[in-house]
């Protein structure tokens, strides 16, 4: 089955009643975990972006605590998993300031992680890719925010 375009879906949704829309949303939430998470963000957390950022930061903290430090293989695998989930949470928000804040926090945690990432080329590459992405995002923000984020980036680049 081929999915309809967004324009077609939007046009069709404009013809639906409130009850039909609510039923469609609930049915959509049943099928995929990401859909349910997105609806949760939109309904409960989108009005409080600072609280959402703090909840994502606490998630990152918890996940870094659980990393198996037996070998760099497990560390890399866990760090990639944390980054994937973090980017998923960022996609829900679609706010560039939130994205920069969360990615900076991830990089801070990765840099401070013990054992050090300097002994793993893959972890260093992951770190530097995220720093480059943050720099790209920061360029699109307001000048005052750019200054604040650039100060943090300078500390991380040392």
Number of C-alpha atoms within 10 A of each C-alpha: 3 4 7 9 8 9 9 10 11 11 10 10 14 9 10 12 10 10 9 12 14 12 12 13 14 14 13 14 17 11 10 10 11 14 17 17 15 19 18 14 18 13 10 11 17 16 11 10 14 12 12 19 20 12 13 19 19 12 15 20 15 12 14 18 11 9 16 14 14 9 9 17 14 13 21 19 13 18 19 14 13 20 17 12 14 19 14 14 21 21 14 17 19 10 11 16 19 18 22 22 17 22 22 19 18 23 20 16 15 18 18 12 14 10 14 13 20 11 10 14 10 14 22 16 13 17 20 15 12 18 19 12 14 23 16 12 15 23 14 12 15 10 11 9 14 16 14 11 20 16 11 14 19 9 9 16 9 5
